[in-house]
Amino acid sequence: MKRSMIILAFAAMGLSVLAGEPKAQKSETAKVDASQSAFKWHAKKVTGEHNGTVKFQSGEIVLSNSVVSGGIFTMDMTTIDNADMTGEYHDKLVKHLKSEDFFSVEKNKTATLKIKSAAEIKDAKPGEKNYTIKADLTVKGITNEIVFPALIVINKENIVAIADFMIDRTKYDIRYGSKTFFENIGDKAIDNEFNVNVRVVGKR
């Protein structure tokens, strides 16, 4: 009887230890399909606005236990383009965007967005933003932290992430046409912030 009680006690201790052990995390990395992903920009100025695109070079989305936990995305800044003009004016704008006044593409051929944390938004309804993303954005070799909401849909074949947020270009030493740094520029002023709309598709 005494021996049976001892065996039961050890068995109970073993179960207690197992119950207290954390579950091993299952990690997975989905590679970004650049052909199905899109990076769009929209900038405003006193006299109008312009919009265009930048192509993804590469990227990956990391899942831990089927929840987004990280990722990194690289944009090819040599592909920056304008979508609202054609001909000579289009070419001049694209050339200017690639110049030292803006993104200094010859010296900084890529920009990166690295996810630092991804927190699920509780009670998010289907189709609504369901994650809060905290990430490091590096442009022209300058890194700043940004925080924005995103809609992330995970299925058996892929991961689709959609986000829409503002970027303050002056934080990346892009000051051309900014009233913050140049006084009396009148109708030549360009807004400090521009909008980015991103759709990323990661293949599982």
C-alpha positions in Angstrom: 0.0 0.0 0.0 2.8 2.3 1.0 4.7 1.5 -2.2 1.6 2.3 -4.3 1.2 5.6 -2.7 4.8 6.5 -3.4 4.4 5.5 -7.1 1.2 7.7 -7.3 3.0 10.6 -5.7 5.8 10.5 -8.2 3.4 10.1 -11.1 1.5 13.2 -9.9 4.8 15.2 -9.7 5.6 14.1 -13.2 2.2 15.3 -14.5 2.7 18.6 -12.7 6.0 19.2 -14.3 4.7 18.4 -17.7 1.7 20.7 -17.2 4.0 23.6 -16.2 6.3 23.3 -19.3 5.6 25.9 -22.0 4.5 24.6 -25.3 7.2 24.7 -28.0 6.6 27.5 -30.5 6.0 26.4 -34.1 7.8 28.9 -36.4 7.2 29.4 -40.1 8.5 31.8 -42.7 6.5 32.8 -45.8 8.5 34.3 -48.7 7.0 37.5 -50.3 5.7 37.1 -53.8 6.9 40.4 -55.4 4.8 39.9 -58.5 1.6 39.8 -56.4 2.6 42.5 -53.9 2.2 46.2 -54.3 3.7 49.4 -52.8 1.9 52.6 -53.7 2.7 56.2 -52.6 0.6 59.4 -52.7 2.1 62.8 -52.0 0.5 66.2 -51.9 1.7 69.8 -52.5 0.1 73.2 -52.5 -0.6 73.1 -56.3 -1.6 69.5 -56.6 -0.6 65.9 -55.9 1.2 62.9 -57.4 1.0 59.2 -56.9 3.1 56.2 -58.0 4.7 52.9 -57.1 7.8 51.2 -55.9 8.5 47.5 -56.5 9.4 45.0 -53.8 12.8 43.4 -54.1 12.3 40.7 -51.5 10.7 39.9 -48.1 9.4 37.4 -45.7 6.7 37.1 -43.1 7.3 35.1 -39.9 4.6 33.2 -38.1 4.8 31.8 -34.6 2.0 29.3 -33.7 0.0 30.6 -36.7 0.3 34.3 -35.6 2.4 36.9 -37.3 5.5 37.6 -35.1 7.9 39.3 -37.5 9.1 40.0 -41.0 11.3 42.1 -43.2 10.6 43.7 -46.6 13.0 45.3 -49.0 11.8 47.9 -51.6 13.8 48.5 -54.8 14.1 52.3 -54.8 15.5 52.3 -58.4 12.0 51.3 -59.5 10.2 54.3 -58.0 7.7 55.5 -60.6 5.0 58.1 -61.2 1.5 57.0 -62.3 -0.4 60.2 -62.9 1.7 61.8 -65.7 3.2 60.7 -69.0 6.0 61.9 -71.3 8.4 64.6 -70.5 6.8 65.7 -67.2 6.7 62.0 -66.0 10.4 61.6 -66.7 11.4 64.8 -65.0 9.5 63.9 -61.8 10.9 60.4 -61.6 14.4 61.7 -62.2 13.9 64.3 -59.5 12.5 61.7 -57.0 15.7 59.6 -57.6 18.0 62.6 -57.1 19.7 64.0 -53.9 16.7 66.3 -53.3 14.5 63.2 -52.5 15.5 59.6 -52.2 19.2 59.7 -53.4 18.7 56.4 -55.2 22.2 56.1 -56.6 23.6 55.9 -53.1 20.6 54.2 -51.5 19.2 51.6 -53.8 16.9 50.0 -51.3 14.6 50.8 -48.4 13.5 48.3 -45.7 10.7 47.8 -43.3 11.5 45.4 -40.4 8.7 44.3 -38.1 9.7 44.5 -34.4 6.3 43.4 -33.0 2.8 42.4 -34.2 0.0 42.6 -31.7 -3.4 41.2 -32.5 -6.3 43.7 -32.1 -8.9 42.2 -29.9 -12.5 42.0 -31.1 -11.5 43.1 -34.6 -14.4 42.3 -37.0 -13.8 40.3 -40.3 -12.3 42.6 -42.9 -11.1 45.2 -40.3 -7.5 45.9 -39.3 -6.6 43.1 -36.9 -3.0 43.8 -36.0 -1.0 46.7 -34.7 2.5 46.7 -36.3 5.5 48.3 -34.8 8.4 48.4 -37.3 11.7 50.0 -38.2 11.6 51.9 -41.5 14.9 52.6 -43.1 15.1 55.1 -46.0 18.4 56.7 -47.2 20.2 54.8 -44.5 18.1 56.5 -41.7 16.0 54.3 -39.5 12.9 55.5 -37.6 10.2 53.5 -35.7 6.7 53.6 -37.1 3.5 52.1 -35.7 0.4 51.4 -37.9 -2.7 49.1 -38.0 -2.8 46.3 -40.6 -5.3 43.7 -41.9 -3.6 40.3 -42.1 -5.3 37.3 -43.5 -3.7 33.9 -43.1 -4.9 30.8 -45.0 -3.4 27.5 -46.1 -1.7 28.9 -49.3 -0.6 32.4 -48.4 -0.5 35.3 -46.0 -1.9 38.6 -47.2 -1.1 41.8 -45.3 -2.7 45.2 -46.2 -1.7 48.5 -44.6 -2.2 52.2 -45.1 -0.1 54.7 -43.2 1.7 58.1 -43.4 5.4 58.7 -43.5 7.1 62.0 -42.5 9.8 62.4 -45.2 11.7 65.0 -43.2 12.7 62.3 -40.7 14.7 60.7 -43.5 16.5 63.9 -44.5 14.1 64.6 -47.4 13.5 68.3 -46.9 13.0 69.6 -50.5 10.0 71.9 -50.6 9.3 71.6 -46.9 7.9 74.7 -45.2 9.4 73.4 -42.0 12.9 74.1 -43.3 12.4 76.7 -46.1 10.5 79.9 -45.5 8.7 81.9 -48.1 8.4 79.1 -50.7 4.7 79.8 -51.2 2.9 77.6 -53.7 6.1 75.5 -54.2 5.6 73.8 -50.8 5.3 70.1 -50.6 3.6 68.3 -47.6 6.1 66.7 -45.2 3.9 63.6 -44.9 3.0 61.3 -47.8 0.7 58.3 -47.8 1.8 54.7 -48.4 -0.6 51.9 -49.3 0.9 48.4 -49.1 -0.3 44.9 -50.1 2.1 42.1 -49.3 1.5 38.5 -50.3 3.6 35.8 -48.7 3.6 32.3 -50.0 3.5 29.5 -47.4 
